[in-house]
Amino acid sequence: MKRLPFPLVAYLAFVIVVTIVDLVTTFSGPKSIKYALVPITGWNMSTVYMFSIPFAASLCIQPSIKMRNALLWFLSLQIVFGLTDFFIPHDDGFGNPYLMVSPWRPVWTVLIPIIWFMILLSRRLKQFCLRYTNS
């Protein structure tokens, strides 16, 4: 039985929690919570993370460098989208919470994906993937 490295387990837990929070606040939670989150997270709070769940789960079952690189690719997309959003001038949103942009948005859209990117790029995870790829 494979012993999963902590970075992989932590990432999988993070993406599942973020996805659940996003889905609950979108479909059944109070609108006030979604209105508070959208200026910070943007409209796609969990989109990139949600689509990376199957790849992270696959990495747990059958580790490979290609799966790890797929996760890094998803995080790269989030970073690029976050940077492009950062350079677009935003106004006050006309009072519409879905159009407002918090000065904290780059933390969610750029900084956190960069941190996860660096964590998944770790030597420990690479060795885990190589060990089970070659066996």
Contact map, one row per residue, 1 for C-alpha under 8 A:
111000000000000000000000000000000000000000000000000000000000000000000000000000000000000000000000000000000000000000000000000000000000000
111100000000000000000000000000000000000000000000000000000000000000000000000000000000000000000000000000000000000000000000000000000000000
111110000000000000000000000000000000000000000000000000000000000000000000000000000000000000000000000000000000000000000000000000000000000
011111011000000000000000000000000000000000000000000000000001000000000000000000000000000000000000000000000000000000000000000000010000000
001111111000000000000000000000000000000000000000000000000000000000000000000000000000000000000000000000000000000000000000000110010000000
000111111100000000000000000000000000000000000000000000000000000000000000000000000000000000000000000000000000000000000000000000000000000
000011111110000000000000000000000000000000000000000000000000000000000000000000000000000000000000000000000000000000000011000010000000000
000111111111000000000000000000000000000000000000000000010001000000000000000000000000000000000000000000000000000000000001000010000000000
000111111111100000000000000000000000000000000000000000000000000000000000000000000000000000000000000000000000000000000000000000000000000
000001111111110000000000000000000000000000000000000000000000000000000000000000000000000000000000000000000000000000000000000000000000000
000000111111111000000000000000000000000000000000000000010000000000000000000000000000000000000000000000000000000000010000000000000000000
000000011111111100000000000000000000000000000000000010011000000000000000000000000000000000000000000000000000000000000000000000000000000
000000001111111110000000000000000000000000000000000000000000000000000000000000000000000000000000000000000000000000000000000000000000000
000000000111111111000000000000000000000000000000000000000000000000000000000000000000000000000000000000000000000000000000000000000000000
000000000011111111100000000000000000000000000100110110000000000000000000000000000000000000000000000000000000000000000000000000000000000
000000000001111111110000000000000000000000000000110010000000000000000000000000000000000000000000000000000000000000000000000000000000000
000000000000111111111000000000000000000000000000000000000000000000000000000000000000000000000000000000000000000000000000000000000000000
000000000000011111111100000000000000000000001100100000000000000000000000000000000000000000000000000000000000000000000000000000000000000
000000000000001111111110000000000000000000000110110000000000000000000000000000000000000000000000000000000000000000000000000000000000000
000000000000000111111111000000000000000000000000000000000000000000000000000000000000000000000000000000000000000000000000000000000000000
000000000000000011111111100000000000000000000000000000000000000000000000000000000000000000000000000000000000000000000000000000000000000
000000000000000001111111110000000000000000001100000000000000000000000000000000000000000000000000000000000000000000000000000000000000000
000000000000000000111111111100000000000000000000000000000000000000000000000000000000000000000000000000000000000000000000000000000000000
000000000000000000011111111110000000000000000000000000000000000000000000000000000000000000000000000000000000000000000000000000000000000
000000000000000000001111111111101100000000000000000000000000000000000000000000000000000000000000000000000000000000000000000000000000000
000000000000000000000111111110100100000000000000000000000000000000000000000000000000000000000000000000000000000000000000000000000000000
000000000000000000000011111110000000000000000000000000000000000000000000000000000000000000000000000000000000000000000000000000000000000
000000000000000000000011111111000000000000000000000000000000000000000000000000000000000000000000000000000000000000000000000000000000000
000000000000000000000001111111101100000000000000000000000000000000000000000000000000000000000000000000000000000000000000000000000000000
000000000000000000000000100111111100000000000000000000000000000000000000000000000000000000000000000000000000000000000000000000000000000
000000000000000000000000110011111110000000000000000000000000000000000000000000000000000000000000000000000000000000000000000000000000000
000000000000000000000000000001111111000000000000000000000000000000000000000000000000000000000000000000000000000000000000000000000000000
000000000000000000000000100011111111100000000000000000000000000000000000000000000000000000000000000000000000000000000000000000000000000
000000000000000000000000110011111111110000000000000000000000000000000000000000000000000000000000000000000000000000000000000000000000000
000000000000000000000000000000111111111000000000000000000000000000000000000000000000000000000000110000000000000000000000000000000000000
000000000000000000000000000000011111111100000000000000000000000000000000000000000000000000000000100000000000000000000000000000000000000
000000000000000000000000000000001111111111000000000000000000000000000000000000000000000000000000000000000000000000000000000000000000000
000000000000000000000000000000000111111111101000000000000000000000000000000000000000000000000000110110000000000000000000000000000000000
000000000000000000000000000000000011111111000000000000000000000000000000000000000000000000000000111111001000000000000000000000000000000
000000000000000000000000000000000001111111000000000000000000000000000000000000000000000000000000000011111001000000000000000000000000000
000000000000000000000000000000000000111111111000000000000000000000000000000000000000000000000000000000001001100000000000000000000000000
000000000000000000000000000000000000111111111000000000000000000000000000000000000000000000000000010010001000100000000000000000000000000
000000000000000000000000000000000000010011111000000000000000000000000000000000000000000000000000010000000000000000000000000000000000000
000000000000000000000000000000000000000011111111000000000000000000000000000000000000000000000000000000000000000000000000000000000000000
000000000000000001000100000000000000010011111110000000000000000000000000000000000000000000000000000000000000000000000000000000000000000
000000000000001001100100000000000000000000011111110000000000000000000000000000000000000000000000000000000000000000000000000000000000000
000000000000000000100000000000000000000000011111111000000000000000000000000000000000000000000000000000000000000000000000000000000000000
000000000000000000000000000000000000000000010111111100000000000000000000011011000000000000000000000000000000000000000000000000000000000
000000000000001101100000000000000000000000000111111110000000000000000000010000000000000000000000000000000000000000000000000000000000000
000000000000001100100000000000000000000000000111111110000000000000000000000000000000000000000000000000000000000000000000000000000000000
000000000000000000000000000000000000000000000011111111100000000000000000000000000000000000000000000000000000000000000000000000000000000
000000000000001000000000000000000000000000000001111111110000000000000010010000000000000000000000000000000000000000000000000000000000000
000000000001001100000000000000000000000000000000111111111000000000000000000000000000000000000000000000000000000000000000000000000000000
000000000000000000000000000000000000000000000000001111111100000000000000000000000000000000000000000000000000000000000000000000000000000
000000000000000000000000000000000000000000000000001111111110000000110110000000000000000000000000000000000000000000000000000000000000000
000000010011000000000000000000000000000000000000000111111111000000110010000000000000000000000000000000000000000000000000000000000000000
000000000001000000000000000000000000000000000000000011111111100000000000000000000000000000000000000000000000000000000000000000000000000
000000000000000000000000000000000000000000000000000001111111111000100000000000000000000000000000000000000000000000000000000000000000000
000000000000000000000000000000000000000000000000000000111111111100110000000000000000000000000000000000000000000000000000000000001000000
000100010000000000000000000000000000000000000000000000011111111000000000000000000000000000000000000000000000000000000000000000000000000
000000000000000000000000000000000000000000000000000000001111111000000000000000000000000000000000000000000000000000000000000000000000000
000000000000000000000000000000000000000000000000000000000111111100000000000000000000000000000000000000000000000000000000000000000001100
000000000000000000000000000000000000000000000000000000000111111110110000000000000000000000000000000000000000000000000000000000011101100
000000000000000000000000000000000000000000000000000000000010011111110000000000000000000000000000000000000000000000000000000000001101100
000000000000000000000000000000000000000000000000000000000000001111111000000000000000000000000000000000000000000000000000000001001100100
000000000000000000000000000000000000000000000000000000000000000111111100000000000000000000000000000000000000000000000000000000000000000
000000000000000000000000000000000000000000000000000000110110001111111110000000000000000000000000000000000000000000000000000000000000000
000000000000000000000000000000000000000000000000000000110010001111111111000000000000000000000000000000000000000000000001000000001000000
000000000000000000000000000000000000000000000000000000000000000011111111100000000000000000000000000000000000000000000000000000000000000
000000000000000000000000000000000000000000000000000000100000000001111111110000000000000000000000000000000000000000000000000000000000000
000000000000000000000000000000000000000000000000000100110000000000111111111000000000000000000000000000000000000000000000000000000000000
000000000000000000000000000000000000000000000000000000000000000000011111111100000000000000000000000000000000000000001001100000000000000
000000000000000000000000000000000000000000000000000000000000000000001111111110000000000000000000000000000000000000000000000000000000000
000000000000000000000000000000000000000000000001100100000000000000000111111111000000000000000000000000000000000000000000000000000000000
000000000000000000000000000000000000000000000001000000000000000000000011111111100000000000000000000000000000000011011000000000000000000
000000000000000000000000000000000000000000000000000000000000000000000001111111110000000000000000000000000000000010001000000000000000000
000000000000000000000000000000000000000000000001000000000000000000000000111111111000000000000000000000000000000000000000000000000000000
000000000000000000000000000000000000000000000001000000000000000000000000011111111100000000000000000000000000110010000000000000000000000
000000000000000000000000000000000000000000000000000000000000000000000000001111111110000000000000000000000000111011000000000000000000000
000000000000000000000000000000000000000000000000000000000000000000000000000111111111000000000000000000000000010000000000000000000000000
000000000000000000000000000000000000000000000000000000000000000000000000000011111111100000000000000000000000100000000000000000000000000
000000000000000000000000000000000000000000000000000000000000000000000000000001111111110000000000000000000100110000000000000000000000000
000000000000000000000000000000000000000000000000000000000000000000000000000000111111111000000000000000000100110000000000000000000000000
000000000000000000000000000000000000000000000000000000000000000000000000000000011111111100000000000000000000000000000000000000000000000
000000000000000000000000000000000000000000000000000000000000000000000000000000001111111100000000000000000000000000000000000000000000000
000000000000000000000000000000000000000000000000000000000000000000000000000000000111111110000000000000000100000000000000000000000000000
000000000000000000000000000000000000000000000000000000000000000000000000000000000011111110000000000000000000000000000000000000000000000
000000000000000000000000000000000000000000000000000000000000000000000000000000000001111111000000000000000000000000000000000000000000000
000000000000000000000000000000000000000000000000000000000000000000000000000000000000011111100000000000000000000000000000000000000000000
000000000000000000000000000000000000000000000000000000000000000000000000000000000000000111111000000110000000000000000000000000000000000
000000000000000000000000000000000000000000000000000000000000000000000000000000000000000011111100000100000000000000000000000000000000000
000000000000000000000000000000000000000000000000000000000000000000000000000000000000000001111110001110000000000000000000000000000000000
000000000000000000000000000000000000000000000000000000000000000000000000000000000000000001111111111110000000000000000000000000000000000
000000000000000000000000000000000000000000000000000000000000000000000000000000000000000000111111001100000000000000000000000000000000000
000000000000000000000000000000000000000000000000000000000000000000000000000000000000000000011111101100000000000000000000000000000000000
000000000000000000000000000000000000000000000000000000000000000000000000000000000000000000001111111100000000000000000000000000000000000
000000000000000000000000000000000011011000000000000000000000000000000000000000000000000000001011111100000000000000000000000000000000000
000000000000000000000000000000000010011001100000000000000000000000000000000000000000000000001001111100000000000000000000000000000000000
000000000000000000000000000000000000001000000000000000000000000000000000000000000000000000011111111110000000000000000000000000000000000
000000000000000000000000000000000000011000000000000000000000000000000000000000000000000001111111111111000000000000000000000000000000000
000000000000000000000000000000000000011101000000000000000000000000000000000000000000000001011000001111101000000000000000000000000000000
000000000000000000000000000000000000001100000000000000000000000000000000000000000000000000000000000111111000000000000000000000000000000
000000000000000000000000000000000000000100000000000000000000000000000000000000000000000000000000000011111100000000000000000000000000000
000000000000000000000000000000000000000100000000000000000000000000000000000000000000000000000000000001111111000000000000000000000000000
000000000000000000000000000000000000001111000000000000000000000000000000000000000000000000000000000011111111100000000000000000000000000
000000000000000000000000000000000000000000000000000000000000000000000000000000000110010000000000000000111111111000000000000000000000000
000000000000000000000000000000000000000000000000000000000000000000000000000000000000000000000000000000011111111100000000000000000000000
000000000000000000000000000000000000000110000000000000000000000000000000000000000000000000000000000000011111111110000000000000000000000
000000000000000000000000000000000000000011000000000000000000000000000000000001101110000000000000000000001111111110000000000000000000000
000000000000000000000000000000000000000000000000000000000000000000000000000001110110000000000000000000000111111111000000000000000000000
000000000000000000000000000000000000000000000000000000000000000000000000000000100000000000000000000000000111111111100000000000000000000
000000000000000000000000000000000000000000000000000000000000000000000000000000000000000000000000000000000011111111110000000000000000000
000000000000000000000000000000000000000000000000000000000000000000000000001101100000000000000000000000000001111111111000000000000000000
000000000000000000000000000000000000000000000000000000000000000000000000001000100000000000000000000000000000011111111100000000000000000
000000000000000000000000000000000000000000000000000000000000000000000000000000000000000000000000000000000000001111111110000000000000000
000000000010000000000000000000000000000000000000000000000000000000000000001000000000000000000000000000000000000111111111000000000000000
000000000000000000000000000000000000000000000000000000000000000000000001001100000000000000000000000000000000000011111111100000000000000
000000000000000000000000000000000000000000000000000000000000000000000000000000000000000000000000000000000000000001111111110000000000000
000000100000000000000000000000000000000000000000000000000000000000000000000000000000000000000000000000000000000000111111110000000000000
000000110000000000000000000000000000000000000000000000000000000000010001000000000000000000000000000000000000000000011111110010000000000
000000000000000000000000000000000000000000000000000000000000000000000001000000000000000000000000000000000000000000001111111011000000000
000000000000000000000000000000000000000000000000000000000000000000000000000000000000000000000000000000000000000000000111111111000000000
000000000000000000000000000000000000000000000000000000000000000000000000000000000000000000000000000000000000000000000000111111100000000
000010000000000000000000000000000000000000000000000000000000000000000000000000000000000000000000000000000000000000000000011111110000000
000010110000000000000000000000000000000000000000000000000000000000000000000000000000000000000000000000000000000000000001111111111000000
000000000000000000000000000000000000000000000000000000000000000010000000000000000000000000000000000000000000000000000000111111111100000
000000000000000000000000000000000000000000000000000000000000000000000000000000000000000000000000000000000000000000000000001111111110000
000110000000000000000000000000000000000000000000000000000000001000000000000000000000000000000000000000000000000000000000000111111111000
000000000000000000000000000000000000000000000000000000000010001110010000000000000000000000000000000000000000000000000000000011111111100
000000000000000000000000000000000000000000000000000000000000001110000000000000000000000000000000000000000000000000000000000001111111110
000000000000000000000000000000000000000000000000000000000000000000000000000000000000000000000000000000000000000000000000000000111111111
000000000000000000000000000000000000000000000000000000000000011100000000000000000000000000000000000000000000000000000000000000011111111
000000000000000000000000000000000000000000000000000000000000011110000000000000000000000000000000000000000000000000000000000000001111111
000000000000000000000000000000000000000000000000000000000000000000000000000000000000000000000000000000000000000000000000000000000111111
000000000000000000000000000000000000000000000000000000000000000000000000000000000000000000000000000000000000000000000000000000000011111
